């Protein structure tokens, strides 16, 4: 099953669940949506879908509740399972009961599942009995044709940085929910890392519960007609090196330079238009851009290419666009009618092309500086194990210049993971950083030490990997590289994981990483007995702790070269700067 087909099955299930929550009775319904839940509702069709279910009006959640005129109205709140969002809902219910003087029929739709800790907040505020709580199980949202994300950046980074495993039960529930809609059974589960082993254990418990319900007659789904899939569970902490390296693909550099939320970003206004008149400024206001290879043919061509190849592709699209619009000059009515039918698509492609041209100019202005080139060279030196002292001197220079603190912390963490650094040298770098940027970044160094301890790749392991694997990009592959001068470590492991049939197939990985990092192949999930045991080329790759666009580009190429059909799931789409903000954001 393709990623689009899988998402359509999930979306249909979510719409059916919403219909059950709203009910079939004829009454006036209003929905209040928290900003964090907007992406989920847009994914299932937005207000158009809600209107088809009898919703009168949609509100964005603010500090005060909406003013409803009809006391018979039904009110629905939609939010994610976060304590602060439940606090706001509880305050709304109190105001509606005390100030308005009337209690509406209120239902709280929580995404993706109910949370006992959050519901205790409703009890503490005395409104739990006034609210009906229902869950909308949307664990993963589709953000590209083969990519699903949980849109949970904070819990995802907590796993990488602070070893907080609170997100893992939600991942296991999401995989269970996805397999039900895809009619998939996990014929093989390949685990890499401690978080992967924990998720697999949770999946076994959930699967046993489903089996008990099926035997007792509570569940009509007997597991027949399911398709076998291979599930790869990859703990981000197995490879913390790759997300710290700068990405060179178009999608990767875009995510590094502008905020991307659920596959959507704002296109920056070109510098030239900012000096124009007011009318031009209004016209050139930031535009929303949906980064989907399925919907945007320009992005589909640009997504996985090295940024140096972007300009020729944009030029080619521009020529095709000019040629297509020149067809309107014909005097042949048949050709003119054909052009008019294609005009809406051409106009949409023209807007997309203009947006990607502006985005490319923005990226090029930020990335085409000497210091960025020097940073790339420093990253390569640290990973490849040569020129460590020169890299340290470069980091010291950046600190003295008070360069971007995220870039400095990124290089410091990469240095600590990939090389042996003496306590004296590290203390000196730490002192320089705190003097230059302030002692508010002191917790970041404690977090870096935690990341180093939990990372499966360390200086010793990387020395082994350099000997065993060809990490350097050859000259022939240089125009297509996704990282500067090297292959992503995770993509080198993925082909081995995807083809592994038994634990013995992972012996090399186990040897390189040692016994402390678990690698295993499991074929004993209860649901696997319903599927054919023959090897399946349909692969679901789940990243626990997030992944980067550069890794996705490399793995798309490697897995498809091995005749695998991959669907990627991730708890978050990472960037190096995003990880660094997670080191200190909760303390600043």
Secondary structure in CASP SS format (residue, H / E / C, confidence):
PFRMAT SS
TARGET T0000
AUTHOR 0000-0000-0000
METHOD secondary structure of the structure
MODEL  1
X C 1.00
X C 1.00
X H 1.00
X H 1.00
X H 1.00
X H 1.00
X H 1.00
X H 1.00
X H 1.00
X H 1.00
X H 1.00
X H 1.00
X H 1.00
X H 1.00
X H 1.00
X H 1.00
X H 1.00
X H 1.00
X H 1.00
X H 1.00
X H 1.00
X H 1.00
X C 1.00
X C 1.00
X C 1.00
X C 1.00
X C 1.00
X C 1.00
X E 1.00
X E 1.00
X E 1.00
X E 1.00
X E 1.00
X C 1.00
X H 1.00
X H 1.00
X H 1.00
X H 1.00
X H 1.00
X H 1.00
X H 1.00
X H 1.00
X H 1.00
X C 1.00
X C 1.00
X H 1.00
X H 1.00
X H 1.00
X H 1.00
X H 1.00
X H 1.00
X C 1.00
X C 1.00
X C 1.00
X E 1.00
X E 1.00
X E 1.00
X E 1.00
X E 1.00
X E 1.00
X C 1.00
X C 1.00
X C 1.00
X C 1.00
X C 1.00
X C 1.00
X C 1.00
X C 1.00
X C 1.00
X C 1.00
X C 1.00
X C 1.00
X C 1.00
X E 1.00
X E 1.00
X E 1.00
X E 1.00
X E 1.00
X E 1.00
X E 1.00
X C 1.00
X C 1.00
X H 1.00
X H 1.00
X H 1.00
X H 1.00
X H 1.00
X H 1.00
X H 1.00
X H 1.00
X H 1.00
X H 1.00
X H 1.00
X H 1.00
X H 1.00
X H 1.00
X H 1.00
X H 1.00
X C 1.00
X C 1.00
X C 1.00
X C 1.00
X C 1.00
X C 1.00
X E 1.00
X E 1.00
X E 1.00
X E 1.00
X E 1.00
X E 1.00
X E 1.00
X C 1.00
X C 1.00
X C 1.00
X C 1.00
X H 1.00
X H 1.00
X H 1.00
X H 1.00
X H 1.00
X H 1.00
X H 1.00
X H 1.00
X H 1.00
X C 1.00
X C 1.00
X C 1.00
X H 1.00
X H 1.00
X H 1.00
X E 1.00
X E 1.00
X E 1.00
X E 1.00
X E 1.00
X C 1.00
X C 1.00
X C 1.00
X C 1.00
X C 1.00
X E 1.00
X E 1.00
X E 1.00
X E 1.00
X C 1.00
X C 1.00
X E 1.00
X E 1.00
X E 1.00
X C 1.00
X C 1.00
X C 1.00
X H 1.00
X H 1.00
X H 1.00
X H 1.00
X H 1.00
X H 1.00
X H 1.00
X H 1.00
X H 1.00
X H 1.00
X C 1.00
X C 1.00
X C 1.00
X C 1.00
X C 1.00
X H 1.00
X H 1.00
X H 1.00
X H 1.00
X H 1.00
X H 1.00
X H 1.00
X H 1.00
X H 1.00
X H 1.00
X H 1.00
X H 1.00
X H 1.00
X H 1.00
X H 1.00
X C 1.00
X E 1.00
X E 1.00
X E 1.00
X E 1.00
X E 1.00
X E 1.00
X E 1.00
X E 1.00
X E 1.00
X C 1.00
X H 1.00
X H 1.00
X H 1.00
X H 1.00
X H 1.00
X H 1.00
X H 1.00
X H 1.00
X H 1.00
X H 1.00
X H 1.00
X H 1.00
X H 1.00
X H 1.00
X H 1.00
X H 1.00
X H 1.00
X H 1.00
X H 1.00
X H 1.00
X H 1.00
X H 1.00
X H 1.00
X C 1.00
X C 1.00
X C 1.00
X C 1.00
X C 1.00
X C 1.00
X C 1.00
X C 1.00
X C 1.00
X C 1.00
X E 1.00
X E 1.00
X E 1.00
X E 1.00
X E 1.00
X E 1.00
X E 1.00
X E 1.00
X E 1.00
X H 1.00
X H 1.00
X H 1.00
X C 1.00
X C 1.00
X C 1.00
X H 1.00
X H 1.00
X H 1.00
X C 1.00
X C 1.00
X E 1.00
X C 1.00
X E 1.00
X H 1.00
X H 1.00
X H 1.00
X H 1.00
X H 1.00
X H 1.00
X H 1.00
X H 1.00
X C 1.00
X C 1.00
X E 1.00
X E 1.00
X C 1.00
X C 1.00
X E 1.00
X E 1.00
X E 1.00
X E 1.00
X C 1.00
X C 1.00
X C 1.00
X H 1.00
X H 1.00
X H 1.00
X H 1.00
X C 1.00
X C 1.00
X C 1.00
X H 1.00
X H 1.00
X H 1.00
X H 1.00
X H 1.00
X H 1.00
X C 1.00
X C 1.00
X C 1.00
X E 1.00
X E 1.00
X E 1.00
X E 1.00
X C 1.00
X C 1.00
X C 1.00
X C 1.00
X C 1.00
X C 1.00
X H 1.00
X H 1.00
X H 1.00
X H 1.00
X H 1.00
X H 1.00
X C 1.00
X C 1.00
X C 1.00
X E 1.00
X H 1.00
X H 1.00
X H 1.00
X H 1.00
X H 1.00
X H 1.00
X H 1.00
X H 1.00
X H 1.00
X H 1.00
X H 1.00
X H 1.00
X H 1.00
X H 1.00
X H 1.00
X H 1.00
X H 1.00
X H 1.00
X H 1.00
X H 1.00
X H 1.00
X H 1.00
X H 1.00
X C 1.00
X C 1.00
X C 1.00
X H 1.00
X H 1.00
X H 1.00
X H 1.00
X H 1.00
X H 1.00
X H 1.00
X H 1.00
X H 1.00
X H 1.00
X H 1.00
X H 1.00
X H 1.00
X H 1.00
X H 1.00
X H 1.00
X H 1.00
X H 1.00
X H 1.00
X H 1.00
X H 1.00
X H 1.00
X H 1.00
X H 1.00
X H 1.00
X H 1.00
X H 1.00
X H 1.00
X H 1.00
X H 1.00
X H 1.00
X H 1.00
X H 1.00
X H 1.00
X H 1.00
X C 1.00
X C 1.00
X H 1.00
X H 1.00
X H 1.00
X H 1.00
X H 1.00
X H 1.00
X H 1.00
X H 1.00
X H 1.00
X H 1.00
X H 1.00
X H 1.00
X H 1.00
X H 1.00
X H 1.00
X C 1.00
X C 1.00
X C 1.00
X H 1.00
X H 1.00
X H 1.00
X H 1.00
X H 1.00
X H 1.00
X H 1.00
X H 1.00
X H 1.00
X H 1.00
X H 1.00
X H 1.00
X H 1.00
X C 1.00
X C 1.00
X C 1.00
X C 1.00
X H 1.00
X H 1.00
X H 1.00
X H 1.00
X H 1.00
X H 1.00
X H 1.00
X H 1.00
X H 1.00
X H 1.00
X H 1.00
X H 1.00
X H 1.00
X H 1.00
X C 1.00
X C 1.00
X C 1.00
X C 1.00
X H 1.00
X H 1.00
X H 1.00
X H 1.00
X H 1.00
X H 1.00
X H 1.00
X H 1.00
X H 1.00
X H 1.00
X H 1.00
X H 1.00
X H 1.00
X H 1.00
X H 1.00
X C 1.00
X H 1.00
X H 1.00
X H 1.00
X H 1.00
X H 1.00
X H 1.00
X H 1.00
X H 1.00
X H 1.00
X H 1.00
X H 1.00
X H 1.00
X H 1.00
X H 1.00
X H 1.00
X H 1.00
X C 1.00
X C 1.00
X C 1.00
X C 1.00
X H 1.00
X H 1.00
X H 1.00
X H 1.00
X H 1.00
X H 1.00
X H 1.00
X H 1.00
X H 1.00
X H 1.00
X C 1.00
X C 1.00
X C 1.00
X E 1.00
X C 1.00
X C 1.00
X H 1.00
X H 1.00
X H 1.00
X H 1.00
X H 1.00
X H 1.00
X C 1.00
X C 1.00
X E 1.00
X C 1.00
X C 1.00
X E 1.00
X C 1.00
X C 1.00
X H 1.00
X H 1.00
X H 1.00
X H 1.00
X H 1.00
X H 1.00
X H 1.00
X H 1.00
X H 1.00
X H 1.00
X H 1.00
X C 1.00
X C 1.00
X C 1.00
X H 1.00
X H 1.00
X H 1.00
X H 1.00
X H 1.00
X H 1.00
X H 1.00
X H 1.00
X H 1.00
X H 1.00
X H 1.00
X C 1.00
X C 1.00
X C 1.00
X C 1.00
X C 1.00
X E 1.00
X E 1.00
X E 1.00
X E 1.00
X C 1.00
X C 1.00
X C 1.00
X H 1.00
X H 1.00
X H 1.00
X H 1.00
X H 1.00
X C 1.00
X C 1.00
X C 1.00
X C 1.00
X C 1.00
X C 1.00
X C 1.00
X E 1.00
X E 1.00
X E 1.00
X E 1.00
X E 1.00
X E 1.00
X E 1.00
X C 1.00
X C 1.00
X E 1.00
X C 1.00
X H 1.00
X H 1.00
X H 1.00
X H 1.00
X H 1.00
X H 1.00
X H 1.00
X H 1.00
X H 1.00
X H 1.00
X H 1.00
X H 1.00
X H 1.00
X C 1.00
X C 1.00
X C 1.00
X E 1.00
X E 1.00
X E 1.00
X E 1.00
X E 1.00
X E 1.00
X C 1.00
X C 1.00
X E 1.00
X C 1.00
X C 1.00
X H 1.00
X H 1.00
X H 1.00
X H 1.00
X H 1.00
X H 1.00
X H 1.00
X H 1.00
X H 1.00
X H 1.00
X H 1.00
X H 1.00
X C 1.00
END
